[in-house]
């Protein structure tokens, strides 16, 4: 365990020595800000009408009601889908930077077991992604309070935060596949291509009614089920959906550990 925590501290230090944590924090923080802007537009229907298409899109996204429930719905449902791309970027950077920086050979030559290094990277990715979810919720609370949204309640905030963190955790469980792509692909392009591909496939699976059988569609469906606005229309996600996410996590993790331990590391 001492070796693991040592490697984890080094991975955290490497991350914060770069600008990537601050870039991802700034990028993800834009999401609740954009949602807040939609709420501002919806609070003033005349201005929304004057703004044309922007106002119409805001009405469609918010269901015509500017309140905390709608704002939290926007935050949860949107982050389950759009956040998956940013989470994949974080994971791809953690695993792929060793190849772009040409430090993979030195890393593999260390006396530390490779499994420990991979485990530390996984933990860093999980902590980083969950921290981003906490950050956007705090930004949403601040922005919502600043624009005086109606309908506030502690119960609503707690339930919305819980659903956001739970759906984010489910997305974390899907990141080992991204880690394997970054490792086997030796960089960033393969994992980002995987992320966009699975996001598109999740949209198709949802439209076809197969979302509860496609792991990458499950977080979005669960987020909709938790929402105030979409909950009554959201499709059910049974035990099979959770089992498939767990199986995907196990397969992706095993593939990543195997690649770092036994794959040809000649390059």
N, C-alpha and C positions, 0 to 999 in steps of 0.2 A: 504493500500500500504506500510505503514511503516513496518508492520509485514513481508510482502513479501520480501522487500529489506534486512531486518535483516536476514531472513532465507537464502536468496541467498548469502549474505556475508559469512554466516557460512558454507554453502555448498562449496563455492569457497575456503574458508580457509581449510576445511577438505580435499579437493582435493589436494591442493598444499602442505599440510602437508605430503602427501604420495608421492611415487615415480612414480605413475601411469601416471601423465601428461608428465613427462620427458621420460618415457618408450614409451608411444604412439607417442610422437613427434619424438623420435629417430627411432622408427620402421617405421613410415610413411615417414620420410625423406629418408629412404633407397630407396623408390620407384623412385623419380626423379634421384637419383644417379645411380640406375640400368639402367634406361632409358638413362642416359648420357653415361654410359659405352657402351651400344648398339650403340649409335651415334658415339662414338670413334672408335668402331670396323668397322662401316659402312664407316667411312671416309678413312679407309685403307683396300681395298678389298683383298689385298694379305695377310695381317695379318688375316683377317676374314677367308679366305680359309685355312690358316695354322691351325687355331683353330678348324677346323672341324665342329661338330654339333653346337657348340656355335655360330660360325659365321653364319651358315645357319639359325639358329633361329633368330639371330639379323636381317638378311636380310628380313625374313618373317615378323617380327614385324614392321620394319621400312619402308617396301615397297621399300628398296634399295636406299633410299635417306636420307642422314644425313643432315637435316636442321632444322630450328626452327619449321616449320610447322609440320614435322613428330614428333619432340620431344614433342610438345604440344599435338598432337594427342595421343601419347603414354601416356602422363600424364592424359589427360582427360578420355579417354576410359578405361584405366586401373584402375584409382582411382574410377570410377563409380561402378566397380565390386569388386575389391579387397578391396577398401576402405570401402565398406559396412560391411565387417567382422570386421574391426578395429572400425568402428563407433558403431557397435553392442556391441563390447567389452567395449567401453567407457560407453554406456548406461547401459549395464548389471552391470558394476562396480558401477556406481552411485546409482542404485536402489538395487543391490544385496548385496552390502557391509554391509548394515545394518543388514543382516541376518548372514553373515559369521563372522562379528565382534560382533554379539549378542547385537546389540544396538537398534534393532527394537522396543522392548518393551518400552525402555526409550524414544525413539522418539515418539511413539504413545501416551505416557503418558503426553507429553508436553501440555500446555494450548493452544498452537498455533493450528489453524485449520489444519487438515490433508490435505485439498485441497491446502493450501498455501505451505505446505512442498513439495507436489507432483509437483506443478507448478514451484517452485524454482529448483527442480531437472531437470525438462524438460528444463528450460531456460539454466541451466548450461550445459546440454548435447548439446543443440543447439549451444551455444557459443563455447564450446570446439571443436566440430566437425568442425564448420566453421573456427575456428582458425587453425586447422590442415590443412585445404585446403589452407589457405593463406600461411602457413609455407612451404608446398611442392612447391607452385608456386614460392616463393622467393628462395628456394633451387634450383629449376630448372633454374631460371634466372641466379643465380650465377654459377652453373655448366655449363650451356650452354655458358655463356660468357667466362668461363675459357678455354673451349675447342674450342672457336672461331667458333661456328656453323654459317653457312651462312643463308641468307634469313630472317634476322631480320627486323621487322617493328613494330612501335608503335601500328598500327591498329591490326595486328595479335596478339600482346601480350594482348591488351585490350579485344579483342573478345574471346581469349582463356581463359583469366582469368574470364570473365563474364560467359562463358559456364561452366567452372569448378565450380564456386560458385553456379550457378543455379542448376546443377546436384547434388552438395553436399547438397543444400537446399532440393531437392526432397528426397534425402536419409534421411535427418533429419526428414522429415514428415513421414517416415516409421518406425522410431525408437520407437514410443509409443507402438507398438506391442511387441517389445523387452523389453520395460519397464514393460509391463504387465506380460510377461513370467518370468522376474526376480523377480517380486513381488509375483505372484502366486506360482512360483517355489521355492521361498525363497532362491535364490542363483544365481550362474553363469551358471550351466550346461544347464538348460532349455532354457535361452535366446540364448546361443551360439549354441545349437542344432537347435533352430529356425532359427538363422541367416544362418547357413550352409545349412539347408534344403531349405530355400527360395532362396538362391543363386543357388543351384543346380536346383531347379524348374524353376528359371528364365532362366537358360541356355536351359533347355528343351523346355520351352514355346517359346523362341526365335527361336529355331530350327524348331519348329512345326508351326511357323508363328502366334503364339498367343501372342507375346510379348507385343503388345500394349493393350492387355486385362488383363495382369498380372502386378499388380503394381510394384513388385520388379524387373521386367525386363525393366520398362519404363526409369529409369535414364540412364541405359547403352545405350538404343536405342537413347535417346535424345543426349547423349554425342557423339555417332557415327554420328548422323545427323549434329552436329555442326562441326565435324572434317573436315580437309582439304582432308585427304586421303580417309576416308570412307563415307563422306557425300553423294556422288552421288549414293552409293549402299545401304545406310541405309533405313530401312523401315520407313514408316510414322507413326507418333504418333499423333493421333487426340485428340479432346477434351475429349473423353471418357477416355483416359489414364490419363490425369490430374485429372479428376473427380474421378477416382478410387483411385488415390493416396490420394486425399483429403478425400474421404470416409474412406479409411484405417486409415488415421491419426485420424479422428474423432472417429472411433470405438475403436482403440487402446487407445486413450486418455481417452475416457469414461470408458472403462474397467479398466484402471489403477486407475483413480480417484475413481471409485466405489469400487474396491478392497480395497484400502487404507481407504476408509470411512466406508464401511458397511460389508466387509467380516469378517469372524470369525478370530479374532486375538488371539486365546487362546494360540498359541505356540509362 
